[in-house]
Amino acid sequence: MNAVVGIIMLIIVFTGVFYMNKAGFFEPITGVLDNITTGFQQSYSGAVSSSSPYFHQVRIGFVMLGAGSSTLSEVDLSAKPKRGGFSITGWSLKTDKGVFTIPPVKNRYSASTPNAAPEDIFVREGDRISIYSYHDKLPSNARDERTTQSEYHLWFKDMLSAPHDTIILRDEDKNEVDRYIY
């Protein structure tokens, strides 16, 4: 009898936690955990321009600067929309090297449309956008593209500064969505 009651209690607790998570109850905690597991994101205490309706729904997870013989750098964005999803095409990343606009991408994921026009980047929960910065010439296999159902690759020339900078993600109305100091 005790085992049955224990199993029912576990089901109730896990169901409650699941629905609380879907409602965003744990969002303040997951932000801290994301920073611990993906690299420390320094807080910013300066004035934020206008508040975006997408504020922190797309996060800059980490910035990796090229080292040694690799001149490739990477910025990783992850999506956590509050509801459904939205397009980030036309959003921008601002660094001290300039402003870089997120373009539409080719869909390499769907082989049924090989000659289709580039499409908007529509992000959903868990989608990942890898943005690569190169210094010399664009690698031969580099394309702005959707590579899987939930992963996109973008390429920009000389986007990041070494060793330190601030990168700001802005929506199409130039409102700040996220900021990362590295």
N, C-alpha and C positions, 0 to 999 in steps of 0.2 A: 504494500500500500504506500509506504514512504517513497519508494522509487517512482511510482506513478505521479505522486504529488510533486516530487522533485522535477520530473521531466516536464510536467505542466507548467511549473513555475519558471523553468528555463525558457520554455517556448514563449511565455508571456513577457519575460524580461527581454529576450532577444527581439521580439516583435516590437516592443516599446522603444528599444534603442534604435531599431531600424527606422521607424517612423519619426522619431525625434531627429535622427540624422538627416532624413529627407527634408524635414522642415527647417533645417539650418541651425538647430539648437547647439550643435557642437562646433560651429564654424570658428568661434574665437580660439578654441583649443586646437583645432586642426591647423590653423594658421601658425601657431607656435610650433607644433610638431613638424609641419612642412619645413619651417626654417631650420629646425634642429637636424632633420634628416637630409635636406638638400643643400645645406650650406647656410651660413648665418647671413640673414638679411638685416642690414643695419636699419634702425628706425630713422625716420625723417621727421624733424620737428618744424621745418619751415612751412610757409604758407602754401597750401594746395590751391591750384587755380580753381576752376569750377569743379564741383563734385559730379562725377559721371554716374549715370544710372547703372553702369556696368562695373562700378568701383569694386575691385578685388574679385571679380568674377572670371577674369583672366589674370593669372599671376606670373611674374617673372620668377621662375624656380631657381635658376642658377645662371651664372656667366662663367665661361671657361675661356681663358686666354690661351692662344697658341704658345707652345713652348718648344725649345730645341729646334729641330729641323721643320716642325710643323708650323706653318703660318696661319693655319685655320683657327678661328675662334668660334665659340658657339654661345648662343643665348637660347635658353629653353623656356617656353611659355606653356602653361597648363591651364585648361579651362575648367571652371567650376560654376557653370551658370545656375542661377537660382531657379529658373524655370526653362525647360526645353532647351533652346539654343539660340544663337544669333550669329550674324556675319561680322567678321573682323576685317574684311577687305576694306581698304581705305583708311584703316587705323594707322598710327605712326609710332615709330620708336625714335626718341630724341636722345642723342648723345652729344658730347662736345665736338664730334666730327660732323654733325649735321642731323637732318631729319630724314628718316627712311620710311617710306609709305609701303604698307603691306599690300602686295598686288594680288590679282586673281591668279589661280594656279591651274596647271594641266592636271587632269585626273588620270594618273597612271594606274590607280587602283582598279578602275573599271575598264577591262579590256574590250568591252563591247562598243566603246566610243573612242576609237583611236584618233580620229580627226576632229573631235569636239573642241569648241572654243574654250579658253580658260574659264574657270568657274570661281565664284566667290568662296572664301574660306568660311564655312558655316560650322561653328564649334558647338559641341555638346559636352556633357559631363565626361571628364577624363581625357578629352582630346589633347594632343601634344603637338606643339609647333616648334620645330627646331630651326633656328635662324643661324646661318653660318656667315662669318665674315672672312673674306680672303684679302690678301695684300697684293699679290703679284698678278697672276692671271686666273681666271675662273677655271676650276678643274673640269676636265672634259666630260665627266658624268654628272655635273651639277645642273640641276633644273629646278625652277620653282614648281613644285608638284605636290599632289596628294599621293602618298605612297601606300597607305593602308586605309582602312575605314576610319581610323582615328588619329592618323599622323600626317603631318605636312612638313615639307622642307622648303626653306627660302634661302636665297643667297644675296648678300649685299657686299659691295667693295668698301674696304676700309671703314667699317662701322664703329669699331671699338678702340679705345685708347688703353695703353698699358702704362703703368700698372694699375691706376685707379681712375674711376669715372662714376657718373651716375647715369643710369639708363631709365627713361621714362616712357611708359606705354600710354598712348592717348587714343581716345575714341575718335570717330569721324568729326565730332564737334570740337575737337582739341581739348576735351576734358580729360583729366588724369584718371587712368584706370589703375595703374600700379607704378611703383618706383623701386629701383634696386640700386644700392650703392655697393660697388665692388672695389 
